């Protein structure tokens, strides 16, 4: 007998497990979150395999009954971002609570809430029709928030098994509100690196040594300032060589987006935008590559003065990459540029981090490609659009998204699987920030949406094949 799932109660429990993957002190929270997922999927009839990794085990859950049936795979992750700064939360991040139509807590929208939506919908579908003609797989990892370092090895080992699926469905992207769903057509790739600039062997008295010593902080600031033109474009030779402009239909879709630049500027509380030349602010978020400074520091950070020339300074950089940009190529170009522009009076060390490929899929009805799409992929797109239109009262918008889910590009490259990305998070849900929230209205509609997609797809499959 399949269990009935109370989605609010389930999410409150799931989000109470502090599953921060980047911090070893949260190991117990990761284990509890993982056990919760295993228990829930077991209760609705999935077979579970825990795949050990060097860090956090990956959950591979399957309900495969007939090789002739279409096979849908869902991806999610049970790890979350750190919750600090804790003092900015209105309620404790790992004691989630319901307020004013939202659940608040770390991970409720990224990505625990959407998983609960999928789980609840599946439970309801399987209760009504235990023999629904669909093979189903869940792929749930615990390292997404740290770049999925164990994922490439897993993909290579399980490649043939994963290729049995026909399509990947994911809800780890955003929509503007609970009335308008976005189907994400592209995710930006990502590379990351740390720059360490070293001058003298130790901190020096700025009065005794100031002048002839190249201050590492000054050198670092000069390097960083050189990486952008005044108009906002990235100043790295060859950075834009392979960047293609969006199609006209994509610009048209963006005009349907119900948040304008003025509203976004007000929400962000910034005096103005600083978009690279050739892009409007909303276009640059969706269509343009970036180079961003995620952290910078060095020298004395305490109260009052400490008059030193610091020995070291550092910066953390990430680049978001659009379709056709190769992460290895951009990594080399940025690294070479930094090394070439480093002053001679300092040493520069660059440490590379794992990255991810960009991902792009053009919906079948928008594509000009002469190569036909697989019938099942076309059918899932058709069913998803019709279901969204019925449940939300308006068709989906097809848009690229500025964020990155590195494993999506890796899955496509290794297995050939395409992804349909249905945004259940809202742009105002404070992902990765204090007071993260998940809309109860979106939860309710999302459950109905997934239920309808699965049921209608199964019916259409039976009628068509």
N, C-alpha and C positions, 0 to 999 in steps of 0.2 A: 504494500500500500504506500503510494507516494505521499509525502508530507505536504501540508499546506504551509506556505511561507508568508509570514507577516513582514513585508519589505522594510517597514520603518524599524521594527524591532530588530530585524536581522542587521540592518545597517548600523544601528546604534551599538550593537555588540561588536560587529566587525571593525568599526572605526575606533573602538576602545582599545584595540590591540596596537601598541605603539611600534609599528613595523618599519622603522627608519633604517634603510639598508646601508646608508653611508657610515653609520656609527656602530661599532661593535658592542657598545653597551646596551643596544636595543635588541640583542639576539633573542631574548625571551619573547618580546613582542612579535618579532618575525615568526617565531615558531608557533605562537598562538594564532596568528593570522592565517598561517599556512594550514594549521590543523582545522581551523574554522572552515576554510574553503574545501578541504578534503571531505570533511564531515557533511557539508551541505550538498556537494555533488554526489557523494555516495548515496545519500538519502533519496535522490531523484533518479537513481539507477545507473550512474556512471561507474565504469571501471577506472581505478586510479593507479597511476604509476608515478612515484616520486623519483625524479631524475636528480641524482646528486651532482653538485657543481663545486668548484673550489670555494664558493661563497655561500649562496643561498639556494636550496633545492628548487627545482622547477616542477610544477604540477602538470602532468599530461593525463587528462581525463577523457574517456571515450565511451560512446554508446554507438557501436557499429554493428548493424544487424544483417545488412544485405548489400553486397558489393554493387548491385545494380542501382541502388538508390543514390541520389545526389548526396554529397558530403559537405557539410558546412562546418568550418572551424572558427571558433571564437578565441580572440586573444584578450588578455587582461593582465594586470600585475597587482600583487598583494603588498608591495613595498610602497612607502610614502616618503615625502620630503621631510627634513627636519622641521620642527615646529617653531624654533626660535625666530624672532625675539618673542619670548613667552609673555612679556608684559603688555604686548599690544593685542592680545586675545581678550575678548569680552567674556569668554568661558574657557575652561581648561581644554586644550586641544585634543587630549586623549580621554576626555569625559564628555562625549558628544551629547548635544541636546537639541531639542526642537524649539525654534522661536520664529514666530511670524511667517509660517509657511516654508521654512527652510530647516534643514539639519546642519548644524555647525560642528566642525571638528576636522582635524587633520586627516586628509585622505578621503573625505566623504564624496568629493567629486572627482578626485584624481587618485585612484581609479575605482574606489570601492563601491560608490553609489551605482555607477553604470553596470558593474558586475552583478550587484544585487538585482537590478532591473532585468538583466538577461536571465539570471537564475530564477527569479519569480515567474517570468513569462514562460520559460521552459517547463517549470513545474506545473503551471496551469495547462499548458498544451499537452503535456504527457499524461496528466490526470484525465483529460477529456479523450485523448486518443493515444493510448500506450504504444500502439503499433503504427504511429505516423511514419510514412515512408521517407525518413530522413536519417542519414548517418550524421552524428554530431561529435565534435571534439572540442575540448577546452584546453588551451595552452596558456598557463598562468605562471608568470615568472616573478622572482623576488629581487630583481636587480635593475629594473627599468630606470629608476631614478638615479642610478649611478652609471648609466650608459650601457647596460646589458653586457658586461665583459665576458660572461660565460656563454652567451647566446651563440656566437659563431661556431664554437665546438659542438654545441648541442645540435645545431642545424646540420652540420656535416654528418654527425652520427645518426640522426633520425630523418635524414633527407627523404629516403624512399617512403617511409611511413607517412610523413607530412604531405608528400605529393599525392597521396590517395584522396586528399581533400580537393574540392572544386573551387572554393572561394574562402577568403578570410573576412570575417565581419568584426569590426572593432568600434567601440564607443569610448574613445580616449581623446576626443576632439571637442570643439566648442560650437555652439550656436548662439545667436544674439539674444533670444528670449524663448519663453516656453510656448510661443505661437509659431515660431519660424525655425525649422530645422535646416541645418547646413550639412550636405554631404561633401566631405572634404576630398578633393581630387588630387591634392599634392601636399607633401610634407617636405620641409626643407631638411637637407642633410646638415651635418654638424662636424666640425673639428674643434679641438681645444688644445691649448698649450699654456704653460707657465713660463714667464720670463724672469730670470734672476740676474740682476745687475750687481756686480761686486767691484768695489773700489779698493780702499786700504784694507789691511788684514784685520783691523778692528775699528770700532768707533773712535773718532778723533775729536779733540778739543777744537771747536770751530774758530776760536781766536788764535790759537797757535798755528793751525794748519790751513785756515780758510784762505783761498786764493789760488794756490798752485794745484790743489787737489780737485780732481773732477768729482763732484758730489754725485754718488749713484742715483740719488733721487732726481737730481736735475737731468742726468743722462737718461734715466728711464722716462721722465716726462717728455723729453725731446723726442725720444724714439716713438712713444705712443702718439704724440701730437702729429708726427709725420705720416701716420698711417691713414689719415683722412684728408681729403681736399676741403677747402672752406665750404663748398656746396654740399658736403655730406657724403660724396662718393668715396669709396675705399681707394686709397692711394697706394696700391700694390701693383706693380707692372704685371699685366696679363690677367688680373683678377676677373675681368668681365669678358674675357675672350670668347667663352663658350655660352654665355648667358643669352637665352632667347626671350624675346618679349612675349607677353601673354597674347593669346588669341583674342580677336574682337569679341567673340561670344563670352569670354571670361570677364572682360571689362564690363560687358552688359550685365552679366550676373552680379558683379560687384555693386552695380547701381541699385540692385534690388535689396541690398543689405540694409536693414532698418536702423542702423546707427550711423549718423553722419559725422563729419570731422568736428563740427562745433560741439556736438554732444560728447564725443570721445575726449576732446580737449578739456571740457568741463569735468568729466568723470575723473580724468587723470590729474586734474588741477595743475596744468602746466601753462606757462604764458604763451607758448607757440610751439608748432611742430618744426622739425629740422629734417626734412625729407631729402634724400639724394636727388640730384638733378635728373629729370626725366620721369619721376614718379610723384603722384599725389601721396599724401600721408597714408590713406587707406590702401593704395596700390603698393606702396613700399613694404607694408606689413605682409602682404600676400605674395608679391611677385619678385621682390628684389633680394639679392644676397646682402649679407651684412658682415661687419667686423665690430665686435663689441668688447669693451673692457668690463669684466665681471668683478674685479677686485684689484686694488692697488694699495701698496703700503711700503713702509720702511721707516727706520728712525724711531724717535721717541713718540709714544702715543699716550702718555699719562698726562695728568693735570700739571699746569704750570710749564716752566721752561726747562729744557735740558739742551744746552748749546753744543751740539755735536755735528760732525759730518758722519752720517751713518756709514757703516761698512757695506751694507746690502740694501737693496730695494727690490720689490717684486711687483709683477702684474699678472693677472689671469685674463686670458683672451679666449673668446670663442667666435667662430665664424659660422653663420647659417648660410647654407648653400642651396641654390635652386637647381631645378632639373637641368641636366647636361654638365653641371660642374662636377669634376672628379675630386673627391676629398684628398687623395694623395697628391694630386697636382696642386691644389690650392695650398695644402700644408707646406709643400716645398717652396712655393712662391712667397708665402708670408714669412716663413723661416728665413729664406735668403734675403728678403727685404730688411728684416730686423737686423740680421747680422751685418749687412752692408751699411746700415745707417747707425750702427753703434759707434759712439765716440771712441777714439783710440785710448783714452785714459781710463777705461773700465773694461772688465771682463763680462761677457754675456753668456749665460747658459740658458738653453731652451729645452724644456721637458714637454714631450708630446703626450696627449691623452687619447684614449680610444675615441673614434668618431663614428659617423654613420652616413650612409648613402642617402641622397634625396630620393623621393618617390613621387611618381606621377602616373595617374591613370585618367585617360579621357573617357567619359561615359560613352557607351556605344552610340547613343543618339546624337552626340555632339562630335563624333569622330569623323575625320575625312580620310582616314586610313583605308586603303583598299583591302587590307588584311582583315578578314571577318573575325569577330569576337567569338569565343566559345559560347555555344548556345546556353549553357547553364549560367554563365556570367551575365549574358544579356538578360536572361530571365530573372535573375536575382536583382539586377538593377531595375527592371520594369516593376517587379513586385514591390521593391522597396519604395520606389517613387509613388506608386499608387497607394500603398499603405500609409505613407507619410501624409499624402494629400488628404486621405480620408480621416485620419486620426487628428491631424493638426489643422485641417481646414485650408491649407495652402500648400502648393508644391514645394519641394525642397529647392534651396539654392545650391548650385554646384560651384564651390570655391576652393582655391588653394588656401592653405593655412601656413602661418609663419613658424609654427612650432616644429619640433622634430620628435619622431618616434623611431630611433635608429634601426630597430629590428625590422620595421616594415620593408625598408629597402633591402635589408639583408635577406629576408624571407623571399622577396621577389627574385633577387639575384641567384639564390641558392636553389629554390624549389620551383620558381616560375609562377607561384601563386599571387594573384591580384587581391587587393583589399577594398572593401567597401567601408568607409569610415563615417559613422552616423554620430553627429555631435549631440550628446546629452548634457554636457557641461555648458554653463552660461558664461559669457565673457565677463560677467560681474561676480563670478563665484570665488574669486581670490585664490585661484590655484597657485601653489607655492608661496602663499603669503598668509599672514595672520587672518583669522576669521574666515577660513575656507568654508564654503557652504554648498549645499545641494538642494535644488528646488523640489519640494514635494509635488508640485504640479507637473514638473518634468518627469519625476519618478512615476507618477500615475499614468501619464500619457506614454512614457517610454515603455512601460510594461504592456500596455495595450498595443503599442506599435510592434514590439518584438513578437508578441503573440500572433498578431495578424500577418506579419511577414512570414513566419514559420508555417502557419496554417495555410495561407494562400499559396506559398511556394510549393508546399507538398501537394496541394490540389492541382496546381498548374502542371507540376511535374507528372502526376499520374495521368492527367488528360493529354499531355503533349507527347509522352514517350511510350 
